[in-house]
Amino acid sequence: MSFRLAAEELCVTESAVSHQVRSLERQLGVSLFDRHGRRIALSAAGATYFPVVRDAFDRLDRGTELVRETGFTGELTLQIYVSVAVRWLLPRLYRFHEAHPDILIRLSTSYRGWEFEPEFADAGFVYRRPPLEREYHYVPLFRVPVFPVASPALVGQGLIEPADLANFHLIRIAPADEWGDWLRAAGVPELEGRPGPSFDTYLLGIEAAVAGRGVAMAMGFLVRDDLGAGRLVRPFQLEIPQPGSWYLVCRRERRNDPRIRRLCSWLRREIAADPLLAPHALPAGG
C-alpha cells in the first residue's frame, strides 16, 4: 500500500510507479486503488485482481528459480523413507554416481509424514494410495505384495496356522498398516485388534521381528537379506498386494528437470533388474 516503497524495490521513481498504475487502470477501465490524499487502499476491483497478479508473479518467480537450478549438473535432493534408503537404494546408489558423476544425490529421510514435502526435496521416492494430488507429477515405479515375517524362534513356539497369531503380538507399521487386509484374506479377521508394538518405519518393525518381539508385515525387497540369512522366516505363504503403489514424485512444473528425468530412468532400470519388484509400465509421455 505504498507507491514509494514499491518504487524503492523496483529501483525507479515514485512517479514512474504512479504513472504505470494509472496506465493499467485506463487499460482495464477500472480503478485499482482508492486514493485518499497520499494514502491508498485497494478498491473492490483491485482486491479481485490482486490474488491473480500475485499468483502470476509467484509462478514467474518459481519458474525463474527452476531455470537457475535446472541443468544436467548439480545437486538433487531426494526424499525417501529410511527403510527403503538403507535396505534398497544405498547398495545401488554408487551405480548412479558412476553413470552420472555430474549429479550429486542427497538423500533426505527427515519428513513429517509419509507424503512428499517439496519444500525440503526436489523429488520423492514415496508410497501412495489413490487419489494422487493434482499439483504433483507422479511416475509409477512398482507395486509389491506384503506378507508376515517372524523370527525362527517365534515360529518354533507354535506359529503354524494364521489362527495361531492369536497368541502373538502383531507388529504394526503406521500409517501403512496392512494387517487388517491380510487377516481378512487369511480368514481370521477377528484377530485385527490383536495388541502389539507400533513403529513409524518398516526398518524398526523388521528389527523388532528379528528380535522376536512379534510378527511383522513386510515387503520382500526390504527383508531379502534377513530371509536369506535365516534371521526371519515366512510362517505363511499367503501374501496380498499393497493397495497403493511406489512413485517418483516432483512438482508438476519440475517434471522436465533433466536431473529428475535421469534419476527416474536409472531407478526404472534398477527396478526392472530386481526380481522382487514388479515395475509399472511407463505411462505415455512419462
One Martini backbone bead per residue (centre of mass of N, CA, C, O) as a GRO file, in nm:
protein
  286
    1MET     BB    1   0.056   0.063   0.019
    2SER     BB    2   0.324   0.183  -0.157
    3PHE     BB    3   0.479   0.360  -0.399
    4ARG     BB    4   0.753   0.417  -0.266
    5LEU     BB    5   0.833   0.121  -0.196
    6ALA     BB    6   0.803   0.016  -0.481
    7ALA     BB    7   1.019   0.198  -0.607
    8GLU     BB    8   1.256   0.095  -0.438
    9GLU     BB    9   1.236  -0.204  -0.530
   10LEU     BB   10   1.251  -0.116  -0.855
   11CYS     BB   11   1.438   0.133  -0.912
   12VAL     BB   12   1.235   0.382  -0.916
   13THR     BB   13   1.010   0.612  -0.937
   14GLU     BB   14   0.716   0.711  -0.805
   15SER     BB   15   0.595   0.832  -1.068
   16ALA     BB   16   0.630   0.572  -1.238
   17VAL     BB   17   0.437   0.399  -1.081
   18SER     BB   18   0.188   0.581  -1.105
   19HIS     BB   19   0.180   0.577  -1.413
   20GLN     BB   20   0.143   0.269  -1.451
   21VAL     BB   21  -0.118   0.242  -1.292
   22ARG     BB   22  -0.284   0.436  -1.465
   23SER     BB   23  -0.249   0.279  -1.729
   24LEU     BB   24  -0.385   0.019  -1.629
   25GLU     BB   25  -0.660   0.143  -1.558
   26ARG     BB   26  -0.727   0.233  -1.847
   27GLN     BB   27  -0.722  -0.051  -1.973
   28LEU     BB   28  -0.944  -0.171  -1.767
   29GLY     BB   29  -1.163   0.053  -1.660
   30VAL     BB   30  -1.044   0.078  -1.360
   31SER     BB   31  -1.001   0.103  -1.015
   32LEU     BB   32  -0.746  -0.022  -0.794
   33PHE     BB   33  -0.754   0.249  -0.623
   34ASP     BB   34  -0.802   0.425  -0.329
   35ARG     BB   35  -0.771   0.776  -0.288
   36HIS     BB   36  -0.624   0.955   0.012
   37GLY     BB   37  -0.418   1.134  -0.091
   38ARG     BB   38  -0.134   0.952   0.022
   39ARG     BB   39  -0.345   0.736   0.049
   40ILE     BB   40  -0.400   0.379  -0.001
   41ALA     BB   41  -0.641   0.142  -0.147
   42LEU     BB   42  -0.808  -0.115  -0.229
   43SER     BB   43  -1.028  -0.191  -0.440
   44ALA     BB   44  -1.252  -0.409  -0.547
   45ALA     BB   45  -1.094  -0.466  -0.806
   46GLY     BB   46  -0.815  -0.497  -0.671
   47ALA     BB   47  -0.893  -0.738  -0.486
   48THR     BB   48  -0.948  -0.927  -0.732
   49TYR     BB   49  -0.664  -0.893  -0.884
   50PHE     BB   50  -0.434  -0.954  -0.683
   51PRO     BB   51  -0.421  -1.275  -0.665
   52VAL     BB   52  -0.358  -1.308  -0.966
   53VAL     BB   53  -0.094  -1.148  -0.975
   54ARG     BB   54   0.053  -1.294  -0.751
   55ASP     BB   55   0.050  -1.574  -0.888
   56ALA     BB   56   0.206  -1.491  -1.140
   57PHE     BB   57   0.467  -1.403  -0.990
   58ASP     BB   58   0.516  -1.672  -0.847
   59ARG     BB   59   0.554  -1.834  -1.106
   60LEU     BB   60   0.792  -1.672  -1.212
   61ASP     BB   61   0.975  -1.726  -0.971
   62ARG     BB   62   0.980  -2.036  -0.992
   63GLY     BB   63   1.080  -2.044  -1.285
   64THR     BB   64   1.346  -1.897  -1.239
   65GLU     BB   65   1.463  -2.101  -1.035
   66LEU     BB   66   1.448  -2.343  -1.222
   67VAL     BB   67   1.642  -2.236  -1.437
   68ARG     BB   68   1.883  -2.205  -1.241
   69GLU     BB   69   1.882  -2.517  -1.145
   70THR     BB   70   1.855  -2.634  -1.411
   71GLY     BB   71   2.028  -2.929  -1.526
   72PHE     BB   72   2.295  -3.166  -1.579
   73THR     BB   73   2.376  -3.044  -1.301
   74GLY     BB   74   2.406  -3.111  -0.964
   75GLU     BB   75   2.190  -3.109  -0.711
   76LEU     BB   76   1.975  -3.373  -0.555
   77THR     BB   77   1.690  -3.400  -0.361
   78LEU     BB   78   1.583  -3.703  -0.191
   79GLN     BB   79   1.297  -3.834  -0.083
   80ILE     BB   80   1.312  -4.097   0.173
   81TYR     BB   81   1.279  -4.379   0.322
   82VAL     BB   82   1.487  -4.530   0.535
   83SER     BB   83   1.429  -4.825   0.459
   84VAL     BB   84   1.483  -4.795   0.150
   85ALA     BB   85   1.762  -4.676   0.167
   86VAL     BB   86   1.905  -4.909   0.326
   87ARG     BB   87   1.773  -5.178   0.170
   88TRP     BB   88   1.807  -5.054  -0.149
   89LEU     BB   89   1.956  -4.790  -0.253
   90LEU     BB   90   2.250  -4.773  -0.136
   91PRO     BB   91   2.368  -5.038  -0.282
   92ARG     BB   92   2.315  -4.867  -0.579
   93LEU     BB   93   2.404  -4.559  -0.595
   94TYR     BB   94   2.690  -4.583  -0.721
   95ARG     BB   95   2.583  -4.626  -1.015
   96PHE     BB   96   2.480  -4.345  -1.058
   97HIS     BB   97   2.748  -4.191  -1.005
   98GLU     BB   98   2.900  -4.330  -1.236
   99ALA     BB   99   2.692  -4.237  -1.467
  100HIS     BB  100   2.650  -3.939  -1.286
  101PRO     BB  101   2.893  -3.729  -1.179
  102ASP     BB  102   2.718  -3.444  -1.214
  103ILE     BB  103   2.528  -3.581  -0.989
  104LEU     BB  104   2.410  -3.507  -0.661
  105ILE     BB  105   2.280  -3.716  -0.421
  106ARG     BB  106   2.046  -3.626  -0.172
  107LEU     BB  107   1.930  -3.757   0.127
  108SER     BB  108   1.591  -3.748   0.271
  109THR     BB  109   1.457  -3.866   0.603
  110SER     BB  110   1.320  -3.591   0.688
  111TYR     BB  111   0.981  -3.609   0.796
  112ARG     BB  112   0.641  -3.573   0.890
  113GLY     BB  113   0.567  -3.805   0.681
  114TRP     BB  114   0.460  -3.986   0.381
  115GLU     BB  115   0.475  -3.734   0.226
  116PHE     BB  116   0.544  -3.506   0.003
  117GLU     BB  117   0.811  -3.241   0.049
  118PRO     BB  118   0.898  -2.977  -0.155
  119GLU     BB  119   1.051  -2.786   0.058
  120PHE     BB  120   1.293  -3.031   0.094
  121ALA     BB  121   1.258  -3.143  -0.212
  122ASP     BB  122   1.275  -3.236  -0.551
  123ALA     BB  123   1.214  -3.541  -0.476
  124GLY     BB  124   1.020  -3.857  -0.447
  125PHE     BB  125   1.020  -4.178  -0.271
  126VAL     BB  126   0.693  -4.309  -0.273
  127TYR     BB  127   0.396  -4.402  -0.102
  128ARG     BB  128   0.068  -4.445  -0.264
  129ARG     BB  129  -0.265  -4.370  -0.245
  130PRO     BB  130  -0.548  -4.316  -0.363
  131PRO     BB  131  -0.540  -4.012  -0.437
  132LEU     BB  132  -0.371  -3.785  -0.637
  133GLU     BB  133  -0.205  -3.503  -0.661
  134ARG     BB  134  -0.231  -3.253  -0.906
  135GLU     BB  135   0.044  -3.080  -0.841
  136TYR     BB  136   0.176  -3.352  -0.913
  137HIS     BB  137   0.431  -3.570  -1.042
  138TYR     BB  138   0.380  -3.913  -1.136
  139VAL     BB  139   0.592  -4.205  -1.130
  140PRO     BB  140   0.559  -4.523  -1.172
  141LEU     BB  141   0.739  -4.808  -1.038
  142PHE     BB  142   0.585  -5.006  -0.812
  143ARG     BB  143   0.466  -5.326  -0.695
  144VAL     BB  144   0.386  -5.506  -0.385
  145PRO     BB  145   0.388  -5.751  -0.167
  146VAL     BB  146   0.263  -5.876   0.147
  147PHE     BB  147   0.398  -6.030   0.456
  148PRO     BB  148   0.471  -6.234   0.704
  149VAL     BB  149   0.716  -6.209   0.974
  150ALA     BB  150   0.963  -6.411   1.159
  151SER     BB  151   1.120  -6.568   1.388
  152PRO     BB  152   1.220  -6.886   1.435
  153ALA     BB  153   1.151  -6.896   1.738
  154LEU     BB  154   0.852  -6.823   1.708
  155VAL     BB  155   0.770  -7.060   1.530
  156GLY     BB  156   0.858  -7.275   1.756
  157GLN     BB  157   0.588  -7.171   1.939
  158GLY     BB  158   0.329  -7.223   1.725
  159LEU     BB  159   0.354  -7.095   1.424
  160ILE     BB  160   0.133  -7.223   1.171
  161GLU     BB  161  -0.137  -7.074   1.178
  162PRO     BB  162  -0.320  -6.793   1.158
  163ALA     BB  163  -0.469  -6.848   1.434
  164ASP     BB  164  -0.196  -6.831   1.608
  165LEU     BB  165  -0.183  -6.513   1.632
  166ALA     BB  166  -0.337  -6.499   1.909
  167ASN     BB  167  -0.033  -6.554   2.061
  168PHE     BB  168   0.068  -6.282   1.919
  169HIS     BB  169   0.228  -6.014   1.823
  170LEU     BB  170   0.148  -5.725   1.626
  171ILE     BB  171   0.334  -5.557   1.405
  172ARG     BB  172   0.319  -5.207   1.339
  173ILE     BB  173   0.290  -4.980   1.051
  174ALA     BB  174   0.283  -4.640   1.055
  175PRO     BB  175   0.022  -4.601   0.826
  176ALA     BB  176   0.099  -4.900   0.680
  177ASP     BB  177  -0.144  -5.103   0.773
  178GLU     BB  178  -0.195  -5.457   0.659
  179TRP     BB  179  -0.336  -5.656   0.857
  180GLY     BB  180  -0.636  -5.647   0.792
  181ASP     BB  181  -0.618  -5.759   0.500
  182TRP     BB  182  -0.472  -6.025   0.568
  183LEU     BB  183  -0.671  -6.147   0.776
  184ARG     BB  184  -0.907  -6.161   0.582
  185ALA     BB  185  -0.764  -6.345   0.372
  186ALA     BB  186  -0.710  -6.573   0.610
  187GLY     BB  187  -0.989  -6.590   0.794
  188VAL     BB  188  -0.903  -6.377   1.064
  189PRO     BB  189  -1.049  -6.089   1.145
  190GLU     BB  190  -1.061  -6.106   1.469
  191LEU     BB  191  -0.734  -6.026   1.494
  192GLU     BB  192  -0.701  -5.713   1.438
  193GLY     BB  193  -0.690  -5.629   1.764
  194ARG     BB  194  -0.420  -5.706   1.820
  195PRO     BB  195  -0.156  -5.657   1.999
  196GLY     BB  196   0.125  -5.418   1.958
  197PRO     BB  197   0.375  -5.278   1.825
  198SER     BB  198   0.462  -4.942   1.702
  199PHE     BB  199   0.580  -4.802   1.390
  200ASP     BB  200   0.726  -4.557   1.144
  201THR     BB  201   0.903  -4.805   1.035
  202TYR     BB  202   1.015  -5.086   0.882
  203LEU     BB  203   1.289  -5.114   1.015
  204LEU     BB  204   1.185  -5.141   1.307
  205GLY     BB  205   0.989  -5.375   1.261
  206ILE     BB  206   1.199  -5.579   1.161
  207GLU     BB  207   1.382  -5.574   1.413
  208ALA     BB  208   1.161  -5.674   1.606
  209ALA     BB  209   1.124  -5.946   1.465
  210VAL     BB  210   1.415  -6.049   1.497
  211ALA     BB  211   1.382  -6.020   1.825
  212GLY     BB  212   1.084  -6.153   1.890
  213ARG     BB  213   0.829  -5.928   1.932
  214GLY     BB  214   0.693  -6.043   1.663
  215VAL     BB  215   0.474  -5.989   1.388
  216ALA     BB  216   0.541  -5.884   1.056
  217MET     BB  217   0.499  -5.673   0.795
  218ALA     BB  218   0.630  -5.726   0.456
  219MET     BB  219   0.872  -5.671   0.207
  220GLY     BB  220   1.086  -5.842   0.017
  221PHE     BB  221   1.304  -5.608  -0.046
  222LEU     BB  222   1.349  -5.560   0.281
  223VAL     BB  223   1.398  -5.899   0.362
  224ARG     BB  224   1.603  -6.055   0.194
  225ASP     BB  225   1.850  -6.094   0.391
  226ASP     BB  226   1.694  -6.217   0.632
  227LEU     BB  227   1.592  -6.467   0.481
  228GLY     BB  228   1.870  -6.569   0.374
  229ALA     BB  229   1.996  -6.582   0.685
  230GLY     BB  230   1.749  -6.667   0.895
  231ARG     BB  231   1.624  -6.429   1.074
  232LEU     BB  232   1.383  -6.487   0.886
  233VAL     BB  233   1.040  -6.594   0.831
  234ARG     BB  234   0.771  -6.757   0.658
  235PRO     BB  235   0.488  -6.891   0.803
  236PHE     BB  236   0.336  -6.790   0.539
  237GLN     BB  237   0.229  -6.776   0.194
  238LEU     BB  238   0.050  -6.550   0.224
  239GLU     BB  239  -0.027  -6.278  -0.002
  240ILE     BB  240  -0.061  -5.921  -0.057
  241PRO     BB  241  -0.145  -5.643  -0.207
  242GLN     BB  242  -0.083  -5.339  -0.225
  243PRO     BB  243  -0.300  -5.065  -0.258
  244GLY     BB  244  -0.052  -4.926  -0.363
  245SER     BB  245   0.222  -4.723  -0.480
  246TRP     BB  246   0.532  -4.652  -0.626
  247TYR     BB  247   0.703  -4.330  -0.649
  248LEU     BB  248   0.800  -4.060  -0.850
  249VAL     BB  249   0.810  -3.723  -0.721
  250CYS     BB  250   0.695  -3.392  -0.830
  251ARG     BB  251   0.662  -3.111  -0.943
  252ARG     BB  252   0.505  -3.035  -1.228
  253GLU     BB  253   0.718  -2.805  -1.322
  254ARG     BB  254   0.966  -3.044  -1.281
  255ARG     BB  255   0.937  -3.291  -1.489
  256ASN     BB  256   1.187  -3.172  -1.694
  257ASP     BB  257   1.412  -3.223  -1.520
  258PRO     BB  258   1.699  -3.377  -1.601
  259ARG     BB  259   1.770  -3.501  -1.326
  260ILE     BB  260   1.498  -3.647  -1.275
  261ARG     BB  261   1.492  -3.811  -1.540
  262ARG     BB  262   1.757  -3.966  -1.485
  263LEU     BB  263   1.670  -4.093  -1.220
  264CYS     BB  264   1.421  -4.239  -1.327
  265SER     BB  265   1.561  -4.419  -1.535
  266TRP     BB  266   1.746  -4.561  -1.333
  267LEU     BB  267   1.531  -4.679  -1.145
  268ARG     BB  268   1.387  -4.853  -1.361
  269ARG     BB  269   1.631  -5.034  -1.418
  270GLU     BB  270   1.669  -5.142  -1.130
  271ILE     BB  271   1.385  -5.261  -1.099
  272ALA     BB  272   1.394  -5.455  -1.348
  273ALA     BB  273   1.650  -5.616  -1.205
  274ASP     BB  274   1.442  -5.689  -0.976
  275PRO     BB  275   1.271  -5.978  -0.883
  276LEU     BB  276   1.093  -5.831  -0.635
  277LEU     BB  277   0.993  -5.640  -0.864
  278ALA     BB  278   0.705  -5.465  -1.021
  279PRO     BB  279   0.699  -5.293  -1.286
  280HIS     BB  280   0.574  -5.035  -1.432
  281ALA     BB  281   0.430  -4.893  -1.681
  282LEU     BB  282   0.503  -4.638  -1.876
  283PRO     BB  283   0.355  -4.367  -1.938
  284ALA     BB  284   0.251  -4.163  -2.157
  285GLY     BB  285   0.497  -3.914  -2.143
  286GLY     BB  286   0.692  -4.015  -1.886
   0.00000   0.00000   0.00000
